[in-house]
């Protein structure tokens, strides 16, 4: 799938979380999660800083809210998984979130980019 150049860095960052999600589902991935947590938090912050304003300005408030809600839910799950709880649930939620962004969120953002570029 070809991505708008403005989304390529965020899209490329999704590969490692997908691997992490599979490892969490398998269990025993607390150390890997702990090591990746700063990058995951930075990724969430970058998406919120760059994508949320565009989504809101484009009338996509429901998608903006879903992005925020999923980031908050994942952060809570990460904390639990670091304690050895609900690793499989965390892994599944992380994979589902990446798929949401790639399949639903990013195509909408790309359409908004096109609208901005025409204006």
C-alpha positions as CSV (number, residue, x, y, z in Angstrom):
1,X,0.0,0.0,0.0
2,X,1.5,3.3,-1.0
3,X,1.4,5.9,1.7
4,X,1.6,9.7,1.5
5,X,5.1,10.7,2.3
6,X,3.9,12.6,5.4
7,X,2.7,9.3,6.9
8,X,5.6,7.0,5.9
9,X,7.6,7.6,9.1
10,X,4.6,6.7,11.3
11,X,3.7,3.8,9.1
12,X,7.2,2.4,9.3
13,X,7.2,2.6,13.0
14,X,4.3,0.2,13.1
15,X,6.4,-2.9,12.2
16,X,8.1,-3.2,15.6
17,X,4.8,-2.9,17.6
18,X,3.3,-5.6,15.4
19,X,6.2,-7.9,16.4
20,X,5.8,-6.9,20.0
21,X,2.1,-7.6,19.9
22,X,2.8,-11.2,18.7
23,X,5.4,-11.6,21.4
24,X,3.0,-10.3,24.1
25,X,0.3,-12.8,22.9
26,X,2.8,-15.6,23.2
27,X,3.7,-14.4,26.8
28,X,6.9,-13.4,28.6
29,X,7.5,-10.2,26.7
30,X,7.7,-7.7,29.6
31,X,11.4,-6.9,29.0
32,X,10.7,-6.3,25.3
33,X,7.7,-4.1,26.2
34,X,9.8,-2.2,28.7
35,X,12.5,-1.6,26.1
36,X,10.0,-0.4,23.5
37,X,7.8,1.7,25.8
38,X,9.6,5.0,25.3
39,X,9.3,4.6,21.5
40,X,5.7,3.7,21.7
41,X,4.9,6.7,23.9
42,X,6.8,9.0,21.5
43,X,4.9,7.5,18.6
44,X,1.5,8.1,20.3
45,X,2.6,11.7,21.2
46,X,3.6,12.4,17.6
47,X,0.3,11.0,16.2
48,X,-1.6,13.1,18.7
49,X,0.4,16.2,17.9
50,X,0.2,15.9,14.1
51,X,-2.9,13.9,13.3
52,X,-5.5,15.0,15.8
53,X,-5.6,18.7,14.7
54,X,-6.1,17.6,11.1
55,X,-8.8,15.1,12.0
56,X,-10.7,17.6,14.0
57,X,-10.4,20.4,11.4
58,X,-11.6,17.9,8.8
59,X,-14.7,17.0,10.8
60,X,-13.4,13.6,11.8
61,X,-14.0,14.0,15.5
62,X,-15.1,10.4,16.0
63,X,-11.8,9.1,14.5
64,X,-9.8,11.6,16.6
65,X,-11.6,10.5,19.7
66,X,-11.0,6.8,18.9
67,X,-7.3,7.5,18.4
68,X,-7.1,9.1,21.8
69,X,-9.2,6.5,23.5
70,X,-7.1,3.6,22.1
71,X,-3.8,5.3,23.1
72,X,-5.1,5.7,26.6
73,X,-6.3,2.1,26.8
74,X,-3.1,0.8,25.4
75,X,-1.1,2.9,27.9
76,X,-3.1,1.3,30.8
77,X,-2.7,-2.2,29.3
78,X,1.1,-1.6,28.9
79,X,1.3,-0.8,32.6
80,X,-0.6,-4.0,33.5
81,X,1.5,-6.1,31.0
82,X,4.7,-4.9,32.6
83,X,3.4,-6.4,35.9
84,X,2.9,-9.7,34.1
85,X,-0.9,-9.3,33.7
86,X,-3.0,-9.5,30.6
87,X,-0.1,-9.8,28.1
88,X,-2.2,-11.6,25.5
89,X,-4.9,-8.9,25.8
90,X,-2.3,-6.2,25.4
91,X,-0.7,-7.8,22.4
92,X,-4.1,-8.2,20.7
93,X,-5.1,-4.6,21.5
94,X,-1.7,-3.3,20.1
95,X,-2.1,-5.3,16.9
96,X,-5.7,-4.2,16.5
97,X,-4.7,-0.6,17.0
98,X,-2.0,-0.7,14.4
99,X,-4.4,-2.2,11.9
100,X,-7.0,0.5,12.7
101,X,-4.4,3.2,12.0
102,X,-3.2,1.6,8.8
103,X,-6.6,0.5,7.4
104,X,-9.0,3.2,8.6
105,X,-7.2,6.2,10.1
106,X,-4.4,6.8,7.6
107,X,-6.6,6.6,4.5
108,X,-8.8,9.4,6.0
109,X,-5.8,11.5,6.9
110,X,-4.5,11.0,3.3
111,X,-7.8,12.3,2.0
112,X,-7.5,15.3,4.3
113,X,-4.0,15.9,3.0
114,X,-5.4,15.9,-0.6
115,X,-8.0,18.4,0.4
116,X,-5.4,20.6,2.1
117,X,-3.1,20.4,-0.9
118,X,-5.9,21.5,-3.3
119,X,-6.8,24.5,-1.1
